[in-house]
Amino acid sequence: MKIWVDADACPVVIKNILFKAADRVKVELILVANQVIKMPRSKYIKMLQVSAGFDEADNEIVSKVEKGDLVITADIPLAAEVIGKGGLALNPRGELYSEDTIKEKLNMRDFMDTLRSGGIETGGPKPLNQKNRNEFANQLDKLLTKLI
């Protein structure tokens, strides 16, 4: 099992939780981004830099993820592809995407995109708060305990 991180958009506080978890449970953590990401020295943490461009990191993750791997992403289409390959997808707010929920999430994302393209201001996600961080850390611990 590996943990893949859609690292360009992943909040620093979430990456720090992941760094500690990777070292604690000795699992490979791969940050995928189109820029260099600051990370601690660890034999369990690696960086995979991809070229700049739309969905380059997502495409790299999808091409390498295997059944049972965990992907950290807020990108719903990426989460859907990961689930389709037998992987797990967890967003930085602690929500574990599943086959049951991902279709609804994709439909809502597409609906909101349609509204935005029609000129309607929909706003963005709320800032990450302490409750979100705790939910992420708790869900990550549950998953790692079950998978390792």
Secondary structure as GFF3:
##gff-version 3
##sequence-region A 1 148
A	DSSP	beta_strand	2	6	.	.	.	ID=ss1
A	DSSP	alpha_helix	12	25	.	.	.	ID=ss2
A	DSSP	beta_strand	28	33	.	.	.	ID=ss3
A	DSSP	beta_strand	45	49	.	.	.	ID=ss4
A	DSSP	alpha_helix	56	64	.	.	.	ID=ss5
A	DSSP	beta_strand	70	72	.	.	.	ID=ss6
A	DSSP	alpha_helix	76	84	.	.	.	ID=ss7
A	DSSP	beta_strand	88	90	.	.	.	ID=ss8
A	DSSP	beta_strand	96	97	.	.	.	ID=ss9
A	DSSP	alpha_helix	99	117	.	.	.	ID=ss10
A	DSSP	alpha_helix	130	147	.	.	.	ID=ss11
###
